[in-house]
Amino acid sequence: MTDNELFVIVRRAPHTDTVELLAAFPDQGTAGAAADELGPGHSVLPVRMAPAGPVLVVHVWHCQVVVTVGQGWELREPARLGGASRIVLDADDWPKERVHVDEQAGDLEAAVHGQQVRYVNAYAPSAARARELAESEARRIAEA
């Protein structure tokens, strides 16, 4: 256990997605013994405990740009990705920026419509940065 880790007993209801958090323990052994005594459907999960004080929540933004080779590009408005937000407790929690060019979608577009199209998806912790990454990659593709 680290100084900021607790062990939570979780009960999963059979045949549903219902999850109930029963109790948190400072040590895994005690939590495990209690979960065993409670029986099937109970498990122990480690969770990090946030320090007292303000909480930093960071969101992940997605921005897509569709590049039609030789014709320019269409930038879509950045949107926050649902379910991708996170609580930042240390530097490892900070979402990584990334850019993905969907080659398969581009190949399909070429096969169906005969156009060279590249779908660029950029991910970042702010809408402005996601847009910047998407535009930068679109520019690189258009100039290639």
MIDOSE-1310 file (N, C-alpha, C; in nm, 2 decimals, decimal comma, always signed):
residues 144
mtdn	+0,08/-0,12/+0,00/+0,00/+0,00/+0,00/+0,09/+0,12/+0,00; +0,05/+0,22/-0,08/+0,12/+0,35/-0,07/+0,04/+0,44/+0,03; +0,10/+0,55/+0,06/+0,04/+0,64/+0,16/-0,10/+0,69/+0,12; -0,13/+0,69/-0,01/-0,26/+0,75/-0,05/-0,34/+0,64/-0,11
elfv	-0,33/+0,52/-0,07/-0,41/+0,41/-0,13/-0,49/+0,34/-0,02; -0,62/+0,31/-0,06/-0,71/+0,24/+0,02/-0,76/+0,12/-0,05; -0,82/+0,02/+0,02/-0,88/-0,10/-0,05/-1,03/-0,10/-0,02; -1,10/-0,10/-0,13/-1,25/-0,09/-0,12/-1,31/-0,22/-0,15
ivrr	-1,41/-0,26/-0,07/-1,49/-0,38/-0,10/-1,60/-0,34/-0,19; -1,61/-0,41/-0,30/-1,71/-0,38/-0,40/-1,81/-0,50/-0,41; -1,94/-0,47/-0,42/-2,04/-0,58/-0,44/-2,10/-0,56/-0,58; -2,09/-0,66/-0,66/-2,15/-0,65/-0,79/-2,28/-0,74/-0,79
apht	-2,39/-0,67/-0,83/-2,52/-0,75/-0,83/-2,52/-0,84/-0,95; -2,56/-0,97/-0,92/-2,56/-1,06/-1,03/-2,66/-1,02/-1,15; -2,62/-1,04/-1,27/-2,70/-1,02/-1,39/-2,73/-0,87/-1,41; -2,66/-0,78/-1,34/-2,68/-0,63/-1,37/-2,55/-0,57/-1,37
dtve	-2,55/-0,44/-1,40/-2,42/-0,36/-1,40/-2,41/-0,28/-1,26; -2,50/-0,31/-1,17/-2,50/-0,24/-1,04/-2,38/-0,27/-0,96; -2,31/-0,17/-0,91/-2,20/-0,19/-0,83/-2,22/-0,11/-0,70; -2,19/-0,17/-0,59/-2,21/-0,10/-0,46/-2,07/-0,10/-0,39
llaa	-2,03/+0,02/-0,34/-1,91/+0,03/-0,26/-1,95/+0,01/-0,12; -1,89/-0,10/-0,05/-1,93/-0,13/+0,08/-1,85/-0,06/+0,19; -1,72/-0,07/+0,18/-1,63/-0,01/+0,28/-1,49/+0,00/+0,22; -1,41/+0,09/+0,29/-1,27/+0,11/+0,25/-1,18/+0,08/+0,37
fpdq	-1,07/+0,01/+0,34/-0,98/-0,03/+0,44/-0,84/+0,02/+0,41; -0,76/+0,04/+0,52/-0,62/+0,09/+0,49/-0,53/-0,02/+0,45; -0,57/-0,15/+0,47/-0,48/-0,26/+0,43/-0,56/-0,36/+0,35; -0,49/-0,42/+0,25/-0,55/-0,52/+0,16/-0,59/-0,65/+0,23
gtag	-0,51/-0,69/+0,33/-0,54/-0,82/+0,40/-0,68/-0,81/+0,47; -0,71/-0,71/+0,54/-0,83/-0,69/+0,61/-0,95/-0,68/+0,51; -0,93/-0,61/+0,41/-1,03/-0,59/+0,31/-1,06/-0,73/+0,24; -0,95/-0,80/+0,21/-0,97/-0,93/+0,14/-1,04/-1,03/+0,23
aaad	-1,01/-1,03/+0,36/-1,07/-1,13/+0,45/-1,22/-1,09/+0,46; -1,25/-0,97/+0,47/-1,39/-0,93/+0,48/-1,47/-0,96/+0,35; -1,41/-0,94/+0,24/-1,47/-0,97/+0,11/-1,50/-1,12/+0,10; -1,40/-1,20/+0,14/-1,41/-1,35/+0,14/-1,53/-1,39/+0,23
elgp	-1,54/-1,33/+0,35/-1,65/-1,37/+0,44/-1,78/-1,32/+0,38; -1,79/-1,21/+0,31/-1,91/-1,17/+0,25/-1,96/-1,26/+0,14; -1,86/-1,33/+0,07/-1,90/-1,43/-0,02/-1,89/-1,39/-0,17; -1,94/-1,47/-0,26/-1,94/-1,45/-0,40/-2,00/-1,31/-0,44
ghsv	-1,95/-1,25/-0,54/-2,00/-1,12/-0,58/-1,92/-1,00/-0,52; -1,83/-1,03/-0,42/-1,76/-0,93/-0,35/-1,61/-0,93/-0,39; -1,55/-0,82/-0,42/-1,41/-0,81/-0,45/-1,35/-0,69/-0,39; -1,22/-0,69/-0,40/-1,14/-0,57/-0,34/-1,07/-0,50/-0,45
lpvr	-1,09/-0,37/-0,45/-1,02/-0,29/-0,55/-0,93/-0,18/-0,48; -0,81/-0,16/-0,53/-0,73/-0,05/-0,47/-0,78/+0,08/-0,53; -0,78/+0,18/-0,45/-0,82/+0,32/-0,50/-0,72/+0,41/-0,43; -0,69/+0,52/-0,51/-0,60/+0,62/-0,46/-0,69/+0,72/-0,38
mapa	-0,64/+0,77/-0,27/-0,71/+0,87/-0,19/-0,65/+1,01/-0,22; -0,74/+1,10/-0,26/-0,70/+1,23/-0,29/-0,67/+1,31/-0,16; -0,57/+1,40/-0,17/-0,54/+1,48/-0,05/-0,65/+1,58/-0,02; -0,65/+1,63/+0,10/-0,74/+1,73/+0,13/-0,72/+1,86/+0,05
gpvl	-0,82/+1,93/+0,02/-0,80/+2,05/-0,05/-0,86/+2,05/-0,19; -0,83/+2,15/-0,27/-0,89/+2,15/-0,40/-0,86/+2,03/-0,49; -0,95/+2,00/-0,58/-0,93/+1,88/-0,67/-0,91/+1,94/-0,81; -0,82/+1,88/-0,88/-0,80/+1,92/-1,02/-0,86/+1,81/-1,11
vvhv	-0,96/+1,85/-1,19/-1,02/+1,77/-1,29/-0,98/+1,81/-1,42; -0,92/+1,72/-1,50/-0,88/+1,76/-1,64/-0,96/+1,68/-1,74; -1,00/+1,75/-1,84/-1,08/+1,68/-1,95/-1,00/+1,65/-2,07; -1,05/+1,56/-2,15/-0,98/+1,53/-2,28/-1,07/+1,58/-2,39
whcq	-1,01/+1,65/-2,48/-1,08/+1,71/-2,59/-1,04/+1,64/-2,72; -1,13/+1,63/-2,81/-1,11/+1,56/-2,94/-1,14/+1,67/-3,05; -1,05/+1,67/-3,15/-1,08/+1,76/-3,26/-1,04/+1,68/-3,39; -1,14/+1,68/-3,48/-1,12/+1,60/-3,60/-1,11/+1,70/-3,72
vvvt	-1,02/+1,67/-3,81/-1,01/+1,74/-3,94/-1,00/+1,64/-4,05; -1,08/+1,67/-4,15/-1,08/+1,58/-4,27/-1,00/+1,65/-4,38; -0,90/+1,59/-4,42/-0,81/+1,65/-4,53/-0,84/+1,58/-4,66; -0,88/+1,66/-4,76/-0,90/+1,60/-4,89/-0,78/+1,65/-4,97
vgqg	-0,69/+1,56/-5,01/-0,56/+1,59/-5,07/-0,59/+1,67/-5,20; -0,52/+1,78/-5,21/-0,53/+1,87/-5,32/-0,65/+1,97/-5,31; -0,73/+1,96/-5,21/-0,85/+2,04/-5,20/-0,86/+2,12/-5,07; -0,78/+2,09/-4,98/-0,79/+2,16/-4,85/-0,84/+2,07/-4,74
welr	-0,89/+2,13/-4,63/-0,94/+2,05/-4,52/-1,06/+2,12/-4,45; -1,13/+2,03/-4,38/-1,25/+2,08/-4,30/-1,23/+2,05/-4,16; -1,21/+2,15/-4,08/-1,19/+2,14/-3,94/-1,32/+2,13/-3,86; -1,34/+2,03/-3,78/-1,46/+2,03/-3,70/-1,43/+2,09/-3,56
epar	-1,54/+2,13/-3,50/-1,52/+2,20/-3,37/-1,47/+2,09/-3,26; -1,38/+2,13/-3,18/-1,34/+2,04/-3,07/-1,46/+2,01/-2,98; -1,45/+1,88/-2,93/-1,56/+1,84/-2,84/-1,49/+1,77/-2,72; -1,55/+1,78/-2,60/-1,50/+1,71/-2,49/-1,54/+1,56/-2,50
lgga	-1,45/+1,47/-2,47/-1,48/+1,33/-2,48/-1,54/+1,29/-2,35; -1,67/+1,24/-2,36/-1,74/+1,19/-2,24/-1,67/+1,07/-2,18; -1,65/+1,06/-2,05/-1,59/+0,95/-1,99/-1,44/+0,95/-1,99; -1,38/+1,05/-2,04/-1,23/+1,05/-2,05/-1,18/+1,15/-1,95
sriv	-1,26/+1,23/-1,88/-1,21/+1,32/-1,78/-1,15/+1,24/-1,66; -1,06/+1,31/-1,60/-0,99/+1,24/-1,49/-0,95/+1,34/-1,38; -0,94/+1,28/-1,26/-0,89/+1,36/-1,14/-0,74/+1,34/-1,14; -0,67/+1,46/-1,14/-0,52/+1,45/-1,14/-0,47/+1,45/-0,99
ldad	-0,40/+1,34/-0,96/-0,34/+1,33/-0,83/-0,19/+1,34/-0,84; -0,14/+1,31/-0,95/+0,01/+1,32/-0,98/+0,03/+1,34/-1,13; +0,15/+1,36/-1,17/+0,18/+1,40/-1,31/+0,14/+1,28/-1,40; +0,14/+1,16/-1,36/+0,11/+1,05/-1,44/-0,04/+1,05/-1,49
dwpk	-0,12/+1,12/-1,41/-0,27/+1,13/-1,44/-0,30/+1,23/-1,55; -0,20/+1,31/-1,59/-0,23/+1,42/-1,69/-0,25/+1,35/-1,82; -0,35/+1,38/-1,90/-0,38/+1,31/-2,03/-0,27/+1,35/-2,13; -0,22/+1,25/-2,20/-0,12/+1,27/-2,30/-0,18/+1,32/-2,43
ervh	-0,11/+1,42/-2,49/-0,16/+1,47/-2,62/-0,12/+1,36/-2,73; -0,21/+1,35/-2,82/-0,18/+1,26/-2,93/-0,26/+1,29/-3,06; -0,20/+1,25/-3,17/-0,27/+1,27/-3,30/-0,27/+1,14/-3,37; -0,38/+1,10/-3,42/-0,40/+0,98/-3,49/-0,46/+1,00/-3,63
vdeq	-0,39/+0,95/-3,73/-0,44/+0,96/-3,87/-0,50/+0,83/-3,90; -0,63/+0,82/-3,93/-0,70/+0,70/-3,96/-0,68/+0,66/-4,10; -0,58/+0,58/-4,12/-0,54/+0,53/-4,26/-0,65/+0,44/-4,32; -0,71/+0,36/-4,24/-0,81/+0,26/-4,29/-0,93/+0,34/-4,34
agdl	-0,98/+0,44/-4,27/-1,09/+0,52/-4,32/-1,05/+0,60/-4,45; -0,93/+0,64/-4,46/-0,88/+0,71/-4,58/-0,88/+0,61/-4,70; -0,83/+0,49/-4,67/-0,83/+0,38/-4,78/-0,97/+0,35/-4,83; -1,06/+0,34/-4,73/-1,20/+0,31/-4,77/-1,26/+0,42/-4,85
eaav	-1,23/+0,55/-4,81/-1,28/+0,66/-4,89/-1,23/+0,66/-5,03; -1,10/+0,62/-5,05/-1,04/+0,62/-5,18/-1,11/+0,51/-5,26; -1,13/+0,39/-5,20/-1,19/+0,28/-5,27/-1,34/+0,31/-5,31; -1,41/+0,38/-5,23/-1,55/+0,40/-5,25/-1,58/+0,53/-5,34
hgqq	-1,51/+0,63/-5,31/-1,53/+0,76/-5,38/-1,42/+0,81/-5,47; -1,31/+0,74/-5,46/-1,20/+0,77/-5,55/-1,12/+0,90/-5,51; -1,14/+0,94/-5,38/-1,07/+1,06/-5,33/-0,97/+1,02/-5,23; -0,86/+1,10/-5,23/-0,76/+1,08/-5,13/-0,80/+1,17/-5,01
vryv	-0,85/+1,10/-4,90/-0,89/+1,17/-4,78/-0,82/+1,12/-4,66; -0,78/+1,20/-4,57/-0,72/+1,16/-4,45/-0,80/+1,22/-4,33; -0,83/+1,13/-4,24/-0,91/+1,17/-4,12/-0,81/+1,18/-4,00; -0,80/+1,30/-3,95/-0,70/+1,33/-3,85/-0,78/+1,35/-3,72
naya	-0,74/+1,28/-3,61/-0,81/+1,30/-3,48/-0,70/+1,34/-3,38; -0,72/+1,45/-3,32/-0,62/+1,50/-3,22/-0,69/+1,50/-3,08; -0,61/+1,47/-2,98/-0,66/+1,46/-2,84/-0,57/+1,54/-2,75; -0,62/+1,62/-2,67/-0,54/+1,71/-2,58/-0,63/+1,75/-2,46
psaa	-0,56/+1,81/-2,36/-0,64/+1,85/-2,24/-0,71/+1,98/-2,25; -0,71/+2,04/-2,37/-0,79/+2,17/-2,39/-0,84/+2,17/-2,53; -0,95/+2,24/-2,55/-1,01/+2,25/-2,69/-0,91/+2,32/-2,78; -0,85/+2,42/-2,73/-0,76/+2,50/-2,82/-0,64/+2,42/-2,86
rare	-0,58/+2,34/-2,76/-0,46/+2,26/-2,80/-0,50/+2,14/-2,89; -0,62/+2,08/-2,88/-0,67/+1,98/-2,97/-0,68/+2,04/-3,11; -0,74/+2,16/-3,12/-0,75/+2,22/-3,25/-0,62/+2,25/-3,31; -0,52/+2,30/-3,23/-0,39/+2,33/-3,28/-0,32/+2,21/-3,33
laes	-0,33/+2,10/-3,26/-0,27/+1,97/-3,31/-0,33/+1,92/-3,44; -0,46/+1,93/-3,44/-0,53/+1,88/-3,56/-0,49/+1,97/-3,69; -0,49/+2,10/-3,67/-0,46/+2,19/-3,78/-0,31/+2,17/-3,82; -0,22/+2,15/-3,73/-0,08/+2,13/-3,76/-0,06/+2,00/-3,85
earr	-0,13/+1,89/-3,81/-0,12/+1,77/-3,88/-0,19/+1,78/-4,02; -0,30/+1,86/-4,03/-0,37/+1,88/-4,16/-0,28/+1,96/-4,25; -0,21/+2,06/-4,20/-0,12/+2,13/-4,28/+0,00/+2,05/-4,33; +0,05/+1,96/-4,24/+0,16/+1,87/-4,28/+0,12/+1,78/-4,39
iaea	-0,01/+1,72/-4,38/-0,06/+1,63/-4,48/-0,08/+1,71/-4,61; -0,14/+1,82/-4,61/-0,17/+1,90/-4,73/-0,05/+1,94/-4,80; +0,06/+1,97/-4,73/+0,19/+2,01/-4,79/+0,27/+1,90/-4,84; +0,24/+1,78/-4,80/+0,32/+1,66/-4,84/+0,30/+1,63/-4,99
